Amino acid sequence: MSERPDDTDLLFKALADPSRRKLLDLLHAHDGRTLNDLCEHMVMTRQGVTQHLDLLEAASLVATVRRGREKLHFLNPVPLQEIYERWIVKFEKPRLKALSNLKRRLEKDHG
């Protein structure tokens, strides 16, 4: 990952809040939503949704595009993929290797 240490902190801070995770889920389900559309699904003020979106954008989890007077919000999955590659895969590989070895041993014993 070619990010500054504070980028990682900002990313995890963004993911730590359930309202921000809900916004990410909404964008995953239907990308390119307006603020009004997102507000319809949230139990908070428009200003609150805007503040959450601003933090998600600062963490590079949300990208925006202007279309006329509308501002469309899009999910950016790249930081999530980077978290997966850095923090999850390295713990997953030994477990998958152990399962593969177990499968081979069982097939050898019963084959």
JOVEN-V558927 format. One record per pair of residues at least 24 apart in sequence whose C-alpha atoms are under 10 Angstrom apart, sorted by the first residue. I is the first residue (numbers start at 1). J is the second residue. D is the distance in Angstrom with one decimal. If there is no record, write none. Layout:
I_J_D, I_J_D
This chain:
1_79_9.4, 1_82_6.8, 1_83_8.9, 1_85_9.0, 1_86_7.6, 2_82_9.8, 6_59_9.9, 7_58_8.9, 7_59_6.8, 7_60_9.1, 7_79_9.8, 8_59_8.3, 8_79_9.1, 8_82_10.0, 8_83_8.8, 9_59_9.0, 10_55_8.2, 10_56_8.8, 10_58_7.8, 10_59_5.7, 10_60_9.3, 11_55_9.0, 11_56_7.9, 11_57_9.9, 11_58_8.5, 11_59_5.0, 11_60_7.8, 11_61_7.8, 11_79_7.7, 11_80_8.8, 11_83_9.1, 12_59_8.6, 12_80_9.9, 12_83_9.3, 13_55_8.8, 13_56_9.3, 13_59_8.6, 14_52_8.2, 14_53_9.5, 14_54_9.9, 14_55_6.4, 14_56_5.9, 14_57_9.2, 14_58_8.8, 14_59_6.7, 14_60_9.7, 14_61_8.4, 15_55_9.9, 15_56_8.3, 15_59_9.2, 15_61_9.2, 15_80_9.6, 17_52_9.0, 19_43_9.1, 19_44_9.3, 19_48_9.7, 19_49_8.5, 19_52_7.6, 19_53_9.9, 20_49_8.6, 20_51_9.7, 20_52_6.0, 20_53_7.4, 20_55_8.6, 20_56_7.2, 21_52_9.7, 21_56_9.4, 23_49_8.6, 23_52_8.3, 23_53_7.8, 23_56_9.0, 23_62_9.6, 23_73_10.0, 23_75_9.2, 24_53_9.3, 24_56_8.5, 24_61_8.0, 24_62_8.0, 24_73_10.0, 24_74_8.9, 24_75_6.6, 24_76_9.2, 24_77_9.5, 25_75_8.9, 26_74_9.9, 26_75_9.1, 27_62_8.7, 27_73_7.5, 27_74_6.3, 27_75_5.6, 27_76_9.4, 28_74_8.3, 28_75_6.4, 28_76_9.3, 28_77_9.1, 29_75_9.7, 30_73_9.9, 30_74_8.7, 30_75_9.2, 31_72_8.4, 31_73_6.9, 31_74_5.2, 31_75_6.5, 31_76_9.8, 32_63_9.3, 32_64_8.2, 32_65_8.4, 32_71_8.7, 32_72_4.9, 32_73_4.9, 32_74_4.9, 32_75_8.0, 33_64_9.5, 33_70_9.5, 33_71_8.2, 33_72_5.2, 33_73_5.3, 33_74_7.1, 33_75_9.7, 34_64_9.5, 34_65_9.9, 34_66_9.9, 34_70_6.7, 34_71_5.9, 34_72_4.9, 34_73_6.2, 34_74_9.4, 35_70_8.5, 35_71_7.3, 35_72_7.5, 35_73_7.7, 36_70_9.7, 36_71_9.9, 37_72_9.8, 38_73_9.1
